[in-house]
């Protein structure tokens, strides 16, 4: 595999986890000890939190109102027509800005949840790949 050409762009910032991050142990010179079981628990807790943010449509309520902070709630509450603030010029402009902000934030909020889910999938896949490689190379 070849390396991409250096275009003068700066390297992405490094990610440094806190020393007490669940699943990470002391560095023995080869890298930190990684407790796969604990990391799977962390990912499970993340998935539970993400599910509560994704929400679901309850039978007795509108499909957009599914709980505090859910994507549906943010989308529903941000769905204002520019006229909602009033017909005079300043209010109409404010209403347009609120409407646009709701569209942008709602989409970004949904994307954030999708990216977090993809990260969780990647962590689980990395652990599985590591364990499979370790098992297969030890035979």
C-alpha positions as CSV (number, residue, x, y, z in Angstrom):
1,X,0.0,0.0,0.0
2,X,1.3,3.4,-0.9
3,X,1.2,6.5,1.3
4,X,-0.7,9.5,0.2
5,X,1.2,12.4,-1.1
6,X,2.0,15.0,1.6
7,X,-0.1,18.0,0.6
8,X,0.9,20.1,3.6
9,X,-2.2,19.3,5.6
10,X,-1.8,18.9,9.3
11,X,-2.2,15.5,10.8
12,X,-5.5,14.9,12.7
13,X,-5.3,15.5,16.4
14,X,-4.5,12.4,18.5
15,X,-7.1,10.9,20.7
16,X,-5.9,10.4,24.2
17,X,-8.3,8.5,26.5
18,X,-8.3,9.1,30.2
19,X,-6.2,6.8,32.3
20,X,-9.3,5.4,34.0
21,X,-11.2,4.7,30.7
22,X,-13.2,1.5,31.2
23,X,-11.4,-1.5,29.7
24,X,-7.9,0.0,29.5
25,X,-5.2,-1.1,31.8
26,X,-1.5,-0.1,32.4
27,X,0.8,0.2,29.4
28,X,3.5,-2.5,29.5
29,X,5.7,-1.0,26.8
30,X,3.7,-2.8,24.1
31,X,0.7,-0.7,24.5
32,X,-2.1,-0.6,27.1
33,X,-3.9,-3.7,28.3
34,X,-7.3,-3.8,26.7
35,X,-10.1,-5.7,28.5
36,X,-12.4,-6.8,25.6
37,X,-15.2,-7.8,27.9
38,X,-15.3,-4.3,29.6
39,X,-15.0,-2.5,26.2
40,X,-18.0,-4.6,25.0
41,X,-19.9,-3.4,28.1
42,X,-19.0,0.2,27.3
43,X,-20.2,-0.2,23.7
44,X,-23.4,-1.8,25.1
45,X,-24.0,1.2,27.3
46,X,-23.4,3.5,24.4
47,X,-25.9,1.6,22.3
48,X,-28.5,1.9,25.0
49,X,-28.0,5.6,25.3
50,X,-28.1,6.0,21.5
51,X,-31.4,4.0,21.3
52,X,-33.0,6.4,23.9
53,X,-31.9,9.3,21.7
54,X,-33.2,7.7,18.5
55,X,-36.6,7.1,20.2
56,X,-39.6,5.4,18.9
57,X,-43.1,6.6,17.9
58,X,-45.6,5.8,20.7
59,X,-49.1,4.9,19.6
60,X,-50.8,7.7,21.5
61,X,-48.5,10.5,20.3
62,X,-47.3,12.0,17.1
63,X,-44.5,10.2,15.3
64,X,-42.2,13.2,15.9
65,X,-42.7,13.3,19.7
66,X,-41.1,10.3,21.2
67,X,-39.3,11.6,24.3
68,X,-36.9,14.2,25.5
69,X,-33.9,14.7,23.2
70,X,-34.9,12.2,20.6
71,X,-34.2,12.8,16.9
72,X,-38.0,12.9,16.3
73,X,-38.6,15.4,19.0
74,X,-35.8,17.7,17.8
75,X,-37.1,17.4,14.2
76,X,-40.7,18.0,15.3
77,X,-40.1,21.0,17.5
78,X,-37.7,22.6,15.0
79,X,-40.3,22.2,12.2
80,X,-41.6,25.7,12.1
81,X,-42.8,27.6,9.0
82,X,-41.2,31.0,8.7
83,X,-44.7,32.6,9.1
84,X,-45.0,31.0,12.6
85,X,-43.1,34.0,14.1
86,X,-45.4,36.6,12.4
87,X,-45.9,38.3,9.1
88,X,-43.9,41.5,9.8
89,X,-40.5,41.7,8.3
90,X,-38.2,41.1,11.3
91,X,-40.4,38.3,12.7
92,X,-40.6,36.6,9.3
93,X,-36.8,36.7,9.0
94,X,-36.5,35.3,12.5
95,X,-39.0,32.6,11.6
96,X,-37.0,31.7,8.4
97,X,-33.7,31.5,10.5
98,X,-35.4,29.2,13.1
99,X,-36.9,27.0,10.3
100,X,-33.5,26.7,8.6
101,X,-31.7,26.0,11.9
102,X,-34.2,23.3,12.7
103,X,-33.5,21.6,9.4
104,X,-29.7,21.7,9.7
105,X,-29.6,20.7,13.4
106,X,-32.1,17.9,13.0
107,X,-30.1,16.4,10.1
108,X,-26.8,16.8,12.0
109,X,-28.2,15.3,15.2
110,X,-29.4,12.2,13.2
111,X,-26.0,12.0,11.6
112,X,-24.2,12.2,14.9
113,X,-26.2,9.2,16.1
114,X,-25.4,7.2,12.9
115,X,-21.7,8.0,13.3
116,X,-21.7,6.9,16.9
117,X,-23.4,3.6,16.0
118,X,-20.8,3.1,13.2
119,X,-18.0,3.7,15.7
120,X,-19.6,1.1,18.1
121,X,-19.8,-1.4,15.2
122,X,-16.2,-0.7,14.4
123,X,-15.0,-1.2,18.0
124,X,-16.9,-4.5,18.3
125,X,-15.5,-5.7,14.9
126,X,-12.0,-4.8,15.9
127,X,-12.3,-6.8,19.1
128,X,-13.8,-9.8,17.2
129,X,-11.0,-9.6,14.6
130,X,-8.3,-9.4,17.3
131,X,-9.7,-12.3,19.2
132,X,-10.1,-14.4,16.0
133,X,-6.6,-13.6,14.8
134,X,-5.2,-14.5,18.3
135,X,-7.2,-17.7,18.5
136,X,-6.2,-18.8,14.9
137,X,-2.5,-17.9,15.3
138,X,-2.3,-19.9,18.6
139,X,-3.4,-23.2,17.1
